[in-house]
Amino acid sequence: MEIVGIIPSGGMATRIQPLPGSKELFPIGKFELNDGTLRPKVVSHYLLEKYQVGGATKTFFILKNGKWDIPAYFQNGHLVDMDIGYFIINKPYGVPYTIDQAYPFIKNDIVFLGFPDIIFNRKDVFKELNSNLVANDMDIALGLFPVENEQQASKCDMVNWDEQTGEIHEIVIKPDSTELTNCWLIAVWTPKFTQFMHDYLPEEERQRLSLENPKELFLGHIIQKAMRANLKVCGYLFENEKYLDIGTPDDLFKAQTRFGG
């Protein structure tokens, strides 16, 4: 199966506005062109590099209408030596709907998922996660990262899991308080989960439209539904890896210091 990357890019970066453009293109650090010259490196470039190291042959950005600066910058992907395509979000109900926009083009592939505003050092995370998926014959492999404090945990999907077997017991979405110490930030999955999500969403939408104030649907919700449907889900901990969420002012400034040298 081909390996394909997905980058959901539907957010408006309200916590760090005003910005001159999409947060996915915020410059953090630098990279070297083939001729040796240096250029500013935008934040989503880091994720594309990790997809590439993991074996992805192409990536799809799924955009909120109006974020045309992203395709204007990456174009067909020649800047990062990867084929890149673009979709426009049709249903703004949450990340699962965003991902499903690419369903016809990813339904037979291994999918890499990361978030363009999450930045960390290690480059081989998707390679390791995909190896773990294959070796353990899983449907979904989640990349787990340690959180530093409760404030960081409250912005994440925290994971209750068995460190010995990798089995995921529960995903706790953005808890106000928790004793859990690891969250999931990246994922690799097979066509079985892509199909499960695609089949589930129409029913979720029917329920959603019947509610007066429906809540945002998170991917963690779908993963838990998949677990109850007996899809095989495991976790792989990158225990010494710290991450920054550049969608928050404090982490944005830290990233400029850490990666900008």
Phi and psi in degrees as GROMACS dihedral restraints (atoms count N, CA, C in turn):
[ dihedral_restraints ]
;  ai    aj    ak    al  type     phi  dphi    fc
    3     4     5     6     1   -72.8    20    10
    4     5     6     7     1   152.1    20    10
    6     7     8     9     1  -106.5    20    10
    7     8     9    10     1   127.0    20    10
    9    10    11    12     1  -127.3    20    10
   10    11    12    13     1   137.7    20    10
   12    13    14    15     1   -95.6    20    10
   13    14    15    16     1   146.9    20    10
   15    16    17    18     1  -123.6    20    10
   16    17    18    19     1   135.2    20    10
   18    19    20    21     1  -127.4    20    10
   19    20    21    22     1   102.7    20    10
   21    22    23    24     1   -71.3    20    10
   22    23    24    25     1   126.1    20    10
   24    25    26    27     1  -134.2    20    10
   25    26    27    28     1    53.1    20    10
   27    28    29    30     1  -101.6    20    10
   28    29    30    31     1    -4.9    20    10
   30    31    32    33     1   -78.4    20    10
   31    32    33    34     1   162.2    20    10
   33    34    35    36     1  -108.6    20    10
   34    35    36    37     1     4.1    20    10
   36    37    38    39     1    53.8    20    10
   37    38    39    40     1    45.5    20    10
   39    40    41    42     1   -63.1    20    10
   40    41    42    43     1   -27.5    20    10
   42    43    44    45     1   -74.1    20    10
   43    44    45    46     1   -18.1    20    10
   45    46    47    48     1  -122.2    20    10
   46    47    48    49     1    16.1    20    10
   48    49    50    51     1   -73.4    20    10
   49    50    51    52     1   153.9    20    10
   51    52    53    54     1   -83.4    20    10
   52    53    54    55     1   144.5    20    10
   54    55    56    57     1  -124.1    20    10
   55    56    57    58     1   153.3    20    10
   57    58    59    60     1   -78.5    20    10
   58    59    60    61     1    -4.1    20    10
   60    61    62    63     1  -172.1    20    10
   61    62    63    64     1  -166.2    20    10
   63    64    65    66     1   -65.7    20    10
   64    65    66    67     1   141.4    20    10
   66    67    68    69     1   -65.3    20    10
   67    68    69    70     1   -24.4    20    10
   69    70    71    72     1   -61.8    20    10
   70    71    72    73     1   -19.0    20    10
   72    73    74    75     1  -107.7    20    10
   73    74    75    76     1    14.2    20    10
   75    76    77    78     1   -69.0    20    10
   76    77    78    79     1   128.1    20    10
   78    79    80    81     1   -72.3    20    10
   79    80    81    82     1   125.2    20    10
   81    82    83    84     1  -133.8    20    10
   82    83    84    85     1   102.8    20    10
   84    85    86    87     1    84.0    20    10
   85    86    87    88     1  -157.9    20    10
   87    88    89    90     1  -147.0    20    10
   88    89    90    91     1   162.2    20    10
   90    91    92    93     1  -140.1    20    10
   91    92    93    94     1   165.1    20    10
   93    94    95    96     1  -107.1    20    10
   94    95    96    97     1   128.5    20    10
   96    97    98    99     1   -75.0    20    10
   97    98    99   100     1   170.3    20    10
   99   100   101   102     1   -60.3    20    10
  100   101   102   103     1   -27.3    20    10
  102   103   104   105     1   -88.8    20    10
  103   104   105   106     1     5.2    20    10
  105   106   107   108     1    92.4    20    10
  106   107   108   109     1    -6.5    20    10
  108   109   110   111     1   -78.4    20    10
  109   110   111   112     1   152.7    20    10
  111   112   113   114     1  -100.6    20    10
  112   113   114   115     1   144.2    20    10
  114   115   116   117     1  -137.0    20    10
  115   116   117   118     1   156.3    20    10
  117   118   119   120     1   -60.1    20    10
  118   119   120   121     1   143.2    20    10
  120   121   122   123     1  -110.4    20    10
  121   122   123   124     1   118.9    20    10
  123   124   125   126     1   -79.7    20    10
  124   125   126   127     1   157.5    20    10
  126   127   128   129     1   -62.6    20    10
  127   128   129   130     1   -37.5    20    10
  129   130   131   132     1   -71.1    20    10
  130   131   132   133     1   -15.6    20    10
  132   133   134   135     1   -61.5    20    10
  133   134   135   136     1   -34.9    20    10
  135   136   137   138     1   -62.1    20    10
  136   137   138   139     1   -41.6    20    10
  138   139   140   141     1   -68.7    20    10
  139   140   141   142     1   -41.2    20    10
  141   142   143   144     1   -60.4    20    10
  142   143   144   145     1   -38.9    20    10
  144   145   146   147     1   -59.9    20    10
  145   146   147   148     1   -43.1    20    10
  147   148   149   150     1   -67.5    20    10
  148   149   150   151     1   -37.8    20    10
  150   151   152   153     1   -59.7    20    10
  151   152   153   154     1   -43.5    20    10
  153   154   155   156     1   -63.9    20    10
  154   155   156   157     1   -45.3    20    10
  156   157   158   159     1   -61.2    20    10
  157   158   159   160     1   -34.3    20    10
  159   160   161   162     1   -75.0    20    10
  160   161   162   163     1   -12.9    20    10
  162   163   164   165     1   109.5    20    10
  163   164   165   166     1     7.7    20    10
  165   166   167   168     1   -68.0    20    10
  166   167   168   169     1   138.2    20    10
  168   169   170   171     1   -99.4    20    10
  169   170   171   172     1   -18.2    20    10
  171   172   173   174     1  -156.9    20    10
  172   173   174   175     1   162.8    20    10
  174   175   176   177     1  -138.7    20    10
  175   176   177   178     1   143.1    20    10
  177   178   179   180     1  -112.7    20    10
  178   179   180   181     1   122.3    20    10
  180   181   182   183     1   -83.7    20    10
  181   182   183   184     1   136.3    20    10
  183   184   185   186     1  -116.4    20    10
  184   185   186   187     1   111.2    20    10
  186   187   188   189     1  -105.7    20    10
  187   188   189   190     1   149.0    20    10
  189   190   191   192     1   -73.9    20    10
  190   191   192   193     1   140.5    20    10
  192   193   194   195     1   -54.6    20    10
  193   194   195   196     1   127.4    20    10
  195   196   197   198     1   108.0    20    10
  196   197   198   199     1   -14.3    20    10
  198   199   200   201     1   -87.5    20    10
  199   200   201   202     1    56.9    20    10
  201   202   203   204     1   -75.4    20    10
  202   203   204   205     1   -11.9    20    10
  204   205   206   207     1   -68.2    20    10
  205   206   207   208     1   -22.9    20    10
  207   208   209   210     1   -68.9    20    10
  208   209   210   211     1   -53.8    20    10
  210   211   212   213     1   -65.4    20    10
  211   212   213   214     1   -29.2    20    10
  213   214   215   216     1   -65.0    20    10
  214   215   216   217     1   -32.9    20    10
  216   217   218   219     1   -81.6    20    10
  217   218   219   220     1   -53.7    20    10
  219   220   221   222     1   -83.0    20    10
  220   221   222   223     1   -23.5    20    10
  222   223   224   225     1    50.9    20    10
  223   224   225   226     1  -127.0    20    10
  225   226   227   228     1   -87.9    20    10
  226   227   228   229     1     2.0    20    10
  228   229   230   231     1   102.5    20    10
  229   230   231   232     1     5.3    20    10
  231   232   233   234     1   -62.9    20    10
  232   233   234   235     1   -27.8    20    10
  234   235   236   237     1   -65.2    20    10
  235   236   237   238     1   -30.8    20    10
  237   238   239   240     1  -113.4    20    10
  238   239   240   241     1     9.6    20    10
  240   241   242   243     1    56.8    20    10
  241   242   243   244     1    46.0    20    10
  243   244   245   246     1  -150.2    20    10
  244   245   246   247     1   141.7    20    10
  246   247   248   249     1   -69.2    20    10
  247   248   249   250     1   132.0    20    10
  249   250   251   252     1  -129.9    20    10
  250   251   252   253     1   135.0    20    10
  252   253   254   255     1  -125.6    20    10
  253   254   255   256     1   170.7    20    10
  255   256   257   258     1  -138.4    20    10
  256   257   258   259     1   139.7    20    10
  258   259   260   261     1  -126.8    20    10
  259   260   261   262     1   157.7    20    10
  261   262   263   264     1  -107.9    20    10
  262   263   264   265     1   134.0    20    10
  264   265   266   267     1   -61.3    20    10
  265   266   267   268     1   133.3    20    10
  267   268   269   270     1  -101.5    20    10
  268   269   270   271     1   -36.6    20    10
  270   271   272   273     1  -127.4    20    10
  271   272   273   274     1   110.3    20    10
  273   274   275   276     1   -86.6    20    10
  274   275   276   277     1    53.6    20    10
  276   277   278   279     1  -102.8    20    10
  277   278   279   280     1    -5.0    20    10
  279   280   281   282     1   145.1    20    10
  280   281   282   283     1   170.5    20    10
  282   283   284   285     1   -57.2    20    10
  283   284   285   286     1   -39.7    20    10
  285   286   287   288     1   -57.8    20    10
  286   287   288   289     1   -41.4    20    10
  288   289   290   291     1   -65.6    20    10
  289   290   291   292     1   -37.0    20    10
  291   292   293   294     1   -61.2    20    10
  292   293   294   295     1   -49.4    20    10
  294   295   296   297     1   -62.3    20    10
  295   296   297   298     1   -40.4    20    10
  297   298   299   300     1   -64.7    20    10
  298   299   300   301     1   -17.4    20    10
  300   301   302   303     1   -59.9    20    10
  301   302   303   304     1   -27.7    20    10
  303   304   305   306     1   -94.0    20    10
  304   305   306   307     1     5.4    20    10
  306   307   308   309     1   -47.8    20    10
  307   308   309   310     1   -48.1    20    10
  309   310   311   312     1   -61.1    20    10
  310   311   312   313     1   -22.0    20    10
  312   313   314   315     1  -101.4    20    10
  313   314   315   316     1    -8.9    20    10
  315   316   317   318     1  -124.6    20    10
  316   317   318   319     1    -0.6    20    10
  318   319   320   321     1   -64.8    20    10
  319   320   321   322     1   -19.5    20    10
  321   322   323   324     1  -109.0    20    10
  322   323   324   325     1    12.8    20    10
  324   325   326   327     1  -115.9    20    10
  325   326   327   328     1   159.6    20    10
  327   328   329   330     1   -73.1    20    10
  328   329   330   331     1   132.5    20    10
  330   331   332   333     1  -112.5    20    10
  331   332   333   334     1   132.5    20    10
  333   334   335   336     1  -100.8    20    10
  334   335   336   337     1   132.6    20    10
  336   337   338   339     1  -127.8    20    10
  337   338   339   340     1   126.4    20    10
  339   340   341   342     1  -139.5    20    10
  340   341   342   343     1   175.2    20    10
  342   343   344   345     1  -117.3    20    10
  343   344   345   346     1   132.3    20    10
  345   346   347   348     1   -69.6    20    10
  346   347   348   349     1   -14.1    20    10
  348   349   350   351     1   -97.9    20    10
  349   350   351   352     1     3.8    20    10
  351   352   353   354     1  -101.9    20    10
  352   353   354   355     1   124.6    20    10
  354   355   356   357     1  -129.5    20    10
  355   356   357   358     1   136.3    20    10
  357   358   359   360     1  -153.8    20    10
  358   359   360   361     1   170.6    20    10
  360   361   362   363     1   -80.1    20    10
  361   362   363   364     1   -46.7    20    10
  363   364   365   366     1   -63.8    20    10
  364   365   366   367     1   131.7    20    10
  366   367   368   369     1   -95.5    20    10
  367   368   369   370     1   -20.3    20    10
  369   370   371   372     1   -98.3    20    10
  370   371   372   373     1    21.5    20    10
  372   373   374   375     1   -63.7    20    10
  373   374   375   376     1   -40.2    20    10
  375   376   377   378     1   -73.9    20    10
  376   377   378   379     1   -32.3    20    10
  378   379   380   381     1   -61.8    20    10
  379   380   381   382     1   -45.9    20    10
  381   382   383   384     1   -65.2    20    10
  382   383   384   385     1   -43.0    20    10
  384   385   386   387     1   -67.4    20    10
  385   386   387   388     1   -40.2    20    10
  387   388   389   390     1   -66.4    20    10
  388   389   390   391     1   -38.7    20    10
  390   391   392   393     1   -61.5    20    10
  391   392   393   394     1   -39.9    20    10
  393   394   395   396     1   -66.6    20    10
  394   395   396   397     1   -39.9    20    10
  396   397   398   399     1   -58.9    20    10
  397   398   399   400     1   -48.1    20    10
  399   400   401   402     1   -70.1    20    10
  400   401   402   403     1   -45.7    20    10
  402   403   404   405     1   -62.6    20    10
  403   404   405   406     1   -32.8    20    10
  405   406   407   408     1  -102.8    20    10
  406   407   408   409     1     7.0    20    10
  408   409   410   411     1    52.8    20    10
  409   410   411   412     1    51.1    20    10
  411   412   413   414     1   -96.4    20    10
  412   413   414   415     1   162.2    20    10
  414   415   416   417     1   -92.6    20    10
  415   416   417   418     1   -32.3    20    10
  417   418   419   420     1  -139.5    20    10
  418   419   420   421     1   133.6    20    10
  420   421   422   423     1  -120.3    20    10
  421   422   423   424     1   125.5    20    10
  423   424   425   426     1  -103.6    20    10
  424   425   426   427     1   132.7    20    10
  426   427   428   429     1   -87.2    20    10
  427   428   429   430     1   116.3    20    10
  429   430   431   432     1  -100.4    20    10
  430   431   432   433     1   142.9    20    10
  432   433   434   435     1  -132.4    20    10
  433   434   435   436     1   142.9    20    10
  435   436   437   438     1   -72.2    20    10
  436   437   438   439     1   141.1    20    10
  438   439   440   441     1   -95.6    20    10
  439   440   441   442     1   152.5    20    10
  441   442   443   444     1   -91.5    20    10
  442   443   444   445     1   -24.7    20    10
  444   445   446   447     1  -163.5    20    10
  445   446   447   448     1   174.4    20    10
  447   448   449   450     1   -66.9    20    10
  448   449   450   451     1   -31.8    20    10
  450   451   452   453     1   -62.0    20    10
  451   452   453   454     1   -43.4    20    10
  453   454   455   456     1   -66.5    20    10
  454   455   456   457     1   -39.7    20    10
  456   457   458   459     1   -63.2    20    10
  457   458   459   460     1   -33.5    20    10
  459   460   461   462     1   -68.9    20    10
  460   461   462   463     1    -9.9    20    10
  462   463   464   465     1  -104.6    20    10
  463   464   465   466     1     5.1    20    10
  465   466   467   468     1  -124.1    20    10
  466   467   468   469     1   170.8    20    10
  468   469   470   471     1   -91.8    20    10
  469   470   471   472     1   105.7    20    10
  471   472   473   474     1   -82.8    20    10
  472   473   474   475     1   150.5    20    10
  474   475   476   477     1  -124.3    20    10
  475   476   477   478     1   125.9    20    10
  477   478   479   480     1   -95.8    20    10
  478   479   480   481     1   116.5    20    10
  480   481   482   483     1  -147.3    20    10
  481   482   483   484     1   167.5    20    10
  483   484   485   486     1   -97.5    20    10
  484   485   486   487     1   110.7    20    10
  486   487   488   489     1   -66.0    20    10
  487   488   489   490     1   -22.4    20    10
  489   490   491   492     1   -79.2    20    10
  490   491   492   493     1   -44.8    20    10
  492   493   494   495     1   -99.4    20    10
  493   494   495   496     1   -18.2    20    10
  495   496   497   498     1    84.9    20    10
  496   497   498   499     1    -2.4    20    10
  498   499   500   501     1   -65.9    20    10
  499   500   501   502     1   133.5    20    10
  501   502   503   504     1   -89.5    20    10
  502   503   504   505     1   125.2    20    10
  504   505   506   507     1   -93.0    20    10
  505   506   507   508     1   -41.2    20    10
  507   508   509   510     1  -160.4    20    10
  508   509   510   511     1   147.9    20    10
  510   511   512   513     1  -114.9    20    10
  511   512   513   514     1   123.3    20    10
  513   514   515   516     1  -108.1    20    10
  514   515   516   517     1   114.4    20    10
  516   517   518   519     1   -89.4    20    10
  517   518   519   520     1   117.6    20    10
  519   520   521   522     1    46.6    20    10
  520   521   522   523     1    61.0    20    10
  522   523   524   525     1   -73.4    20    10
  523   524   525   526     1   145.4    20    10
  525   526   527   528     1   -69.0    20    10
  526   527   528   529     1   -33.0    20    10
  528   529   530   531     1  -150.5    20    10
  529   530   531   532     1   141.3    20    10
  531   532   533   534     1  -160.3    20    10
  532   533   534   535     1   153.0    20    10
  534   535   536   537     1   -98.4    20    10
  535   536   537   538     1    -3.2    20    10
  537   538   539   540     1   -69.1    20    10
  538   539   540   541     1   149.4    20    10
  540   541   542   543     1  -119.2    20    10
  541   542   543   544     1    -4.5    20    10
  543   544   545   546     1  -128.2    20    10
  544   545   546   547     1   142.5    20    10
  546   547   548   549     1  -119.9    20    10
  547   548   549   550     1   162.4    20    10
  549   550   551   552     1  -100.6    20    10
  550   551   552   553     1   138.1    20    10
  552   553   554   555     1  -126.5    20    10
  553   554   555   556     1   -21.3    20    10
  555   556   557   558     1  -136.9    20    10
  556   557   558   559     1   160.5    20    10
  558   559   560   561     1  -150.2    20    10
  559   560   561   562     1   152.4    20    10
  561   562   563   564     1  -131.1    20    10
  562   563   564   565     1   134.9    20    10
  564   565   566   567     1  -145.7    20    10
  565   566   567   568     1   165.8    20    10
  567   568   569   570     1   -95.1    20    10
  568   569   570   571     1   171.7    20    10
  570   571   572   573     1   -57.7    20    10
  571   572   573   574     1   -24.0    20    10
  573   574   575   576     1   -61.2    20    10
  574   575   576   577     1   -40.6    20    10
  576   577   578   579     1   -75.9    20    10
  577   578   579   580     1   -37.3    20    10
  579   580   581   582     1   -56.5    20    10
  580   581   582   583     1   -44.1    20    10
  582   583   584   585     1   -69.0    20    10
  583   584   585   586     1   -40.2    20    10
  585   586   587   588     1   -59.0    20    10
  586   587   588   589     1   -46.7    20    10
  588   589   590   591     1   -64.2    20    10
  589   590   591   592     1   -43.3    20    10
  591   592   593   594     1   -61.8    20    10
  592   593   594   595     1   -39.4    20    10
  594   595   596   597     1   -73.8    20    10
  595   596   597   598     1   -30.3    20    10
  597   598   599   600     1   -78.3    20    10
  598   599   600   601     1   -34.8    20    10
  600   601   602   603     1   -61.9    20    10
  601   602   603   604     1   -38.2    20    10
  603   604   605   606     1   -58.5    20    10
  604   605   606   607     1   -39.9    20    10
  606   607   608   609     1   -68.0    20    10
  607   608   609   610     1   -40.2    20    10
  609   610   611   612     1   -61.3    20    10
  610   611   612   613     1   -39.9    20    10
  612   613   614   615     1   -66.6    20    10
  613   614   615   616     1   -39.9    20    10
  615   616   617   618     1   -60.7    20    10
  616   617   618   619     1   -42.6    20    10
  618   619   620   621     1   -65.6    20    10
  619   620   621   622     1   -40.7    20    10
  621   622   623   624     1   -59.7    20    10
  622   623   624   625     1   -45.2    20    10
  624   625   626   627     1   -69.8    20    10
  625   626   627   628     1   -14.7    20    10
  627   628   629   630     1   -89.0    20    10
  628   629   630   631     1    -7.4    20    10
  630   631   632   633     1   -96.8    20    10
  631   632   633   634     1   150.3    20    10
  633   634   635   636     1   -76.0    20    10
  634   635   636   637     1   -42.6    20    10
  636   637   638   639     1  -132.7    20    10
  637   638   639   640     1    73.6    20    10
  639   640   641   642     1   -67.7    20    10
  640   641   642   643     1   146.8    20    10
  642   643   644   645     1   -89.3    20    10
  643   644   645   646     1   160.3    20    10
  645   646   647   648     1   -62.2    20    10
  646   647   648   649     1   140.2    20    10
  648   649   650   651     1   -93.6    20    10
  649   650   651   652     1   125.0    20    10
  651   652   653   654     1  -101.0    20    10
  652   653   654   655     1   155.7    20    10
  654   655   656   657     1   -62.4    20    10
  655   656   657   658     1   -31.5    20    10
  657   658   659   660     1   -57.3    20    10
  658   659   660   661     1   -34.2    20    10
  660   661   662   663     1   -61.7    20    10
  661   662   663   664     1   -44.2    20    10
  663   664   665   666     1   -68.0    20    10
  664   665   666   667     1   -40.1    20    10
  666   667   668   669     1   -61.6    20    10
  667   668   669   670     1   -41.2    20    10
  669   670   671   672     1   -66.0    20    10
  670   671   672   673     1   -38.6    20    10
  672   673   674   675     1   -60.2    20    10
  673   674   675   676     1   -41.6    20    10
  675   676   677   678     1   -64.2    20    10
  676   677   678   679     1   -38.9    20    10
  678   679   680   681     1   -62.2    20    10
  679   680   681   682     1   -40.8    20    10
  681   682   683   684     1   -68.2    20    10
  682   683   684   685     1   -24.3    20    10
  684   685   686   687     1   -89.8    20    10
  685   686   687   688     1    12.0    20    10
  687   688   689   690     1    74.0    20    10
  688   689   690   691     1    19.3    20    10
  690   691   692   693     1   -70.9    20    10
  691   692   693   694     1   147.4    20    10
  693   694   695   696     1   -92.7    20    10
  694   695   696   697     1   120.3    20    10
  696   697   698   699     1  -125.1    20    10
  697   698   699   700     1   132.0    20    10
  699   700   701   702     1  -133.0    20    10
  700   701   702   703     1   162.4    20    10
  702   703   704   705     1  -117.7    20    10
  703   704   705   706     1   148.9    20    10
  705   706   707   708     1  -132.1    20    10
  706   707   708   709     1   120.1    20    10
  708   709   710   711     1   -92.2    20    10
  709   710   711   712     1   125.6    20    10
  711   712   713   714     1   -96.3    20    10
  712   713   714   715     1    81.8    20    10
  714   715   716   717     1   -69.0    20    10
  715   716   717   718     1   -26.3    20    10
  717   718   719   720     1  -105.4    20    10
  718   719   720   721     1    13.2    20    10
  720   721   722   723     1   -98.1    20    10
  721   722   723   724     1   121.0    20    10
  723   724   725   726     1   -96.7    20    10
  724   725   726   727     1   146.8    20    10
  726   727   728   729     1  -127.6    20    10
  727   728   729   730     1   161.3    20    10
  729   730   731   732     1  -127.6    20    10
  730   731   732   733     1   141.2    20    10
  732   733   734   735     1  -105.4    20    10
  733   734   735   736     1    99.3    20    10
  735   736   737   738     1   -74.6    20    10
  736   737   738   739     1     2.9    20    10
  738   739   740   741     1   -78.5    20    10
  739   740   741   742     1    -3.0    20    10
  741   742   743   744     1  -115.4    20    10
  742   743   744   745     1   143.1    20    10
  744   745   746   747     1   -56.2    20    10
  745   746   747   748     1   -45.9    20    10
  747   748   749   750     1   -60.6    20    10
  748   749   750   751     1   -46.9    20    10
  750   751   752   753     1   -70.6    20    10
  751   752   753   754     1   -31.7    20    10
  753   754   755   756     1   -60.8    20    10
  754   755   756   757     1   -45.2    20    10
  756   757   758   759     1   -68.2    20    10
  757   758   759   760     1   -36.3    20    10
  759   760   761   762     1   -64.6    20    10
  760   761   762   763     1   -40.7    20    10
  762   763   764   765     1   -64.9    20    10
  763   764   765   766     1   -37.4    20    10
  765   766   767   768     1   -61.9    20    10
  766   767   768   769     1   -35.5    20    10
  768   769   770   771     1   -75.6    20    10
  769   770   771   772     1   -45.2    20    10
  771   772   773   774     1   -70.7    20    10
  772   773   774   775     1   -41.0    20    10
  774   775   776   777     1  -106.1    20    10
  775   776   777   778     1    -5.2    20    10
  777   778   779   780     1   -89.4    20    10
  778   779   780   781     1    -2.7    20    10
